[in-house]
Amino acid sequence: MRVASCVGAWMIVGALGATIAAQGEKPQGTTGPRSLLIEDMTWTEVRDSIAAGKTTAIYFTGAIEQNGPGVALGKHLFIANYLAQRIAEQLGNALVYPTLPFAPTGDWGLVAPGVIDPAKRTSQMRMNGSVTVSEETFGGMARDVALSAISAGFKNVVLLNDHGGGQETLGKVAAQLNKDFGPRGIHVYFIPDSYYKEKEFMREYLPKHNLPVDNHAGTDDTSEVMFVDREVNKHDLRWIRPDKLVNTGPNDPSGVNGDQTKATVALGKVFTDEKIRLAVAQIKLLIAAGQ
């Protein structure tokens, strides 16, 4: 298992999470945690929060992958980190573990020890800057973080992924851990609705508004990044290059399959709100069932 190879990079995300997090509940200069991100908290604050009823841990995964020349590589990371906090706020009893920035996004093109053949790279890895991890590593990270949350005292751990790659793996990890710990009243749940059902919602919504359906990094994805960029970075927007947004089809060398030029902040709010709504509803349903 190559989990160790990702741990160092993953831990760096604590700093990124603090950078892109929305401001917390308390003003500067007051004592106590100011956000729902555990990386912003001390260990005693996490302990006391669990004792006070924060018994659900949220583990969200993103990805670093190409999204064409007009959208930053961290699209899924930015969205996942934002969604996790909004979901925790709505649940009222949850804290957020650091967002994993990596997911399976294709093949490196490794054909022999020390040899990368660019022609053998697949999917998003064909474009510079994309990062991929194996399903084994991805699943190992989810398992280990979930076990860490259980060890800390959380009674429910929820696993979510804003990226298509790795969804099935998260489901398997959650199912096994739930089988192991469920009899002890501790549950691990996979929450696929925020990804799959939002895609269904998007495919119905966009045509009704005379807009093109998103396939990869198109109207939906780009709108969400626009919205999150505005919410997180305010007047210091960082993640969209408006003059480089494109409208292309499958196999375009830009890497985009969809129309980024129709993206808007308003659409981004519609789609992120739907992801939050779907996630909160499924989490509440599963926890209430307690299975």
C-alpha positions in Angstrom: 0.0 0.0 0.0 1.3 3.4 -1.0 -0.5 5.4 1.7 2.7 6.7 3.2 3.6 8.4 0.0 0.6 10.7 0.2 0.7 11.4 3.9 3.2 14.3 3.8 1.4 16.0 1.0 -2.0 15.4 2.6 -1.0 17.0 5.9 0.0 20.2 4.0 -3.7 20.6 3.3 -4.3 21.9 6.8 -2.6 25.1 5.9 -4.6 25.3 2.6 -7.8 24.6 4.4 -7.2 27.5 6.7 -6.4 29.7 3.7 -9.5 29.0 1.7 -11.9 28.5 4.6 -14.6 31.0 5.1 -14.4 33.0 8.3 -15.5 31.2 11.4 -18.1 32.0 14.0 -16.0 34.1 16.4 -14.3 37.4 15.8 -10.5 37.9 16.0 -9.2 38.1 19.5 -11.8 35.8 21.2 -11.0 32.5 22.8 -12.1 29.1 21.5 -12.4 27.6 18.0 -13.4 30.0 15.2 -14.3 27.4 12.6 -15.5 23.8 12.2 -12.2 22.7 10.6 -10.3 20.5 13.1 -7.0 21.9 11.7 -8.0 25.3 13.1 -8.6 23.8 16.6 -6.5 22.6 19.4 -6.8 18.9 20.5 -8.6 20.0 23.7 -11.1 22.0 21.7 -11.8 18.9 19.5 -12.2 16.8 22.7 -14.5 19.3 24.3 -16.5 19.8 21.1 -17.1 16.0 20.9 -18.2 16.0 24.5 -20.6 18.9 23.8 -22.2 17.0 20.9 -20.1 17.4 17.8 -20.2 13.6 17.3 -20.1 13.5 13.4 -16.8 13.8 11.5 -16.9 14.9 7.8 -14.2 13.6 5.5 -14.4 15.1 2.0 -12.1 14.4 -0.9 -11.4 16.6 -3.9 -8.9 16.2 -6.7 -6.1 18.1 -8.5 -6.9 17.7 -12.2 -6.9 19.8 -15.4 -9.9 21.9 -16.2 -8.8 23.6 -19.3 -6.8 26.8 -19.6 -9.4 28.9 -17.7 -10.1 27.0 -14.5 -7.5 26.2 -11.8 -6.4 22.6 -11.2 -7.8 22.7 -7.6 -11.4 22.9 -8.7 -12.6 19.9 -6.8 -10.5 20.7 -3.8 -11.9 24.2 -3.5 -15.5 23.0 -3.9 -15.1 20.1 -1.5 -13.5 22.2 1.2 -16.3 24.8 0.9 -19.1 22.2 0.9 -17.7 20.3 3.9 -18.0 23.4 6.1 -21.5 24.4 4.9 -22.7 20.8 5.5 -21.2 20.8 9.0 -22.9 24.1 9.7 -26.3 22.8 8.6 -25.9 19.5 10.5 -25.0 21.4 13.7 -23.2 18.4 15.3 -20.2 18.0 12.9 -16.6 18.9 12.6 -14.6 18.7 9.4 -11.4 16.8 8.8 -8.9 18.2 6.3 -9.9 17.8 2.6 -7.9 15.3 0.7 -6.7 17.0 -2.5 -5.9 13.8 -4.4 -8.0 11.2 -6.1 -7.6 8.7 -9.0 -7.5 10.9 -12.2 -5.8 8.6 -14.8 -2.6 6.9 -15.3 0.9 8.3 -15.0 2.3 6.5 -18.0 4.8 4.6 -16.0 5.9 1.7 -18.3 9.0 0.6 -16.4 11.0 1.5 -13.3 12.1 5.1 -13.9 10.4 5.4 -17.2 7.4 7.6 -18.0 6.0 7.4 -21.5 3.8 10.5 -22.1 1.9 8.7 -24.8 0.7 6.2 -22.2 -0.8 8.8 -19.9 -4.6 8.6 -19.7 -7.6 10.8 -18.8 -6.7 14.0 -16.9 -3.1 12.9 -16.4 -2.5 13.8 -20.1 -2.3 17.4 -19.1 0.4 19.0 -17.0 -0.2 19.5 -13.3 -2.9 16.8 -12.7 -2.2 14.5 -9.8 -3.4 10.9 -9.5 -3.2 8.3 -6.7 -4.1 4.6 -7.0 -7.4 3.4 -5.8 -5.5 1.5 -3.1 -3.8 4.6 -1.8 -7.1 6.6 -2.0 -9.0 4.0 -0.1 -6.2 3.5 2.5 -6.2 7.2 3.2 -10.0 7.3 3.7 -9.8 4.2 6.0 -7.0 5.7 8.1 -8.6 9.1 8.5 -11.9 7.5 9.4 -10.2 5.3 12.0 -8.5 8.5 13.4 -11.9 10.1 13.8 -13.3 7.0 15.5 -10.3 6.9 17.8 -10.9 10.6 18.7 -14.4 9.7 19.8 -16.7 10.5 16.9 -19.7 8.3 16.7 -20.5 8.9 13.0 -18.0 9.4 10.2 -19.2 10.4 6.7 -17.2 10.1 3.6 -17.8 12.3 0.5 -16.1 12.8 -2.8 -16.6 15.8 -5.2 -14.7 13.9 -7.9 -15.9 11.0 -10.0 -12.8 8.8 -9.5 -12.8 7.0 -6.2 -16.5 7.0 -5.5 -16.8 3.2 -5.5 -13.7 2.9 -3.3 -15.1 5.2 -0.7 -18.2 3.2 -0.6 -16.3 0.0 0.0 -14.2 1.6 2.8 -17.4 2.9 4.5 -19.2 -0.5 4.2 -16.3 -2.4 5.7 -15.7 0.0 8.6 -19.5 0.2 9.3 -19.6 -3.6 9.4 -16.6 -3.6 11.9 -17.8 -0.8 14.2 -21.6 -0.8 13.7 -22.3 -3.4 16.4 -20.5 -1.0 18.8 -22.8 1.9 17.9 -20.2 3.7 15.7 -21.0 4.2 12.1 -19.2 5.1 8.9 -21.3 6.2 6.0 -20.6 6.9 2.3 -22.6 9.9 1.0 -22.8 9.6 -2.8 -25.9 11.8 -3.3 -24.0 15.1 -3.3 -22.1 13.9 -6.4 -24.5 11.6 -8.3 -27.8 13.2 -7.6 -26.4 16.6 -8.2 -25.3 15.5 -11.6 -28.9 14.3 -12.3 -30.2 17.6 -11.1 -27.7 19.5 -13.3 -28.7 17.4 -16.4 -32.3 18.4 -15.9 -31.7 22.0 -14.9 -29.4 23.2 -17.6 -31.5 22.2 -20.7 -34.6 23.7 -19.0 -32.7 27.0 -19.0 -31.4 26.6 -22.6 -27.9 25.9 -21.3 -25.5 23.0 -22.3 -25.1 20.0 -20.1 -21.7 19.8 -18.4 -19.5 16.8 -19.1 -16.1 17.8 -17.8 -15.1 21.3 -16.6 -18.1 22.9 -18.4 -21.0 25.1 -17.3 -21.7 23.4 -13.9 -18.2 22.9 -12.8 -17.0 26.3 -13.8 -20.0 28.0 -12.2 -19.3 26.3 -8.9 -15.7 27.4 -8.9 -16.8 31.0 -9.8 -19.2 30.9 -6.8 -16.8 29.4 -4.3 -14.0 31.8 -5.5 -16.3 34.7 -4.8 -17.4 33.3 -1.4 -13.9 32.4 -0.2 -11.6 35.0 -1.8 -14.1 37.9 -1.9 -12.4 40.6 -4.0 -9.2 38.7 -4.5 -10.5 36.2 -7.1 -7.9 33.5 -7.9 -9.3 30.4 -9.6 -10.9 31.5 -12.9 -9.2 33.0 -16.0 -12.3 34.6 -17.7 -10.5 35.3 -21.0 -9.4 31.7 -21.4 -12.8 29.9 -20.8 -13.7 27.7 -23.8 -16.6 25.9 -25.4 -15.5 22.5 -26.7 -16.5 18.9 -27.2 -15.0 15.5 -26.5 -11.3 14.9 -27.0 -10.6 18.6 -27.4 -6.9 19.4 -26.7 -7.9 22.0 -24.1 -9.1 19.1 -21.9 -12.6 20.7 -21.5 -15.8 18.9 -22.6 -18.5 21.5 -22.2 -19.2 25.2 -22.4 -17.4 27.2 -19.7 -18.4 30.5 -21.3 -22.0 30.1 -20.0 -20.9 29.8 -16.4 -22.1 32.3 -13.8 -21.8 32.9 -10.1 -25.6 32.6 -9.8 -25.5 29.1 -11.4 -22.7 28.1 -9.1 -24.8 28.9 -6.1 -27.7 26.8 -7.4 -25.5 23.8 -7.9 -23.5 24.1 -4.7 -26.7 24.6 -2.7 -28.1 21.4 -4.2 -24.9 19.5 -3.3 -25.2 20.7 0.3 -28.9 19.9 0.5 -28.5 16.4 -0.9 -25.6 15.6 1.4 -27.3 16.9 4.6 -30.5 15.0 3.7 -28.6 11.7 3.1 -26.4 12.1 6.2 -29.4 12.8 8.5 -31.3 9.8 7.0 -28.5 7.4 7.5 -27.7 8.5 11.0 -31.3 8.4 12.0 -31.5 4.8 10.7 -28.3 4.0 12.6 -27.4 1.0 10.4 
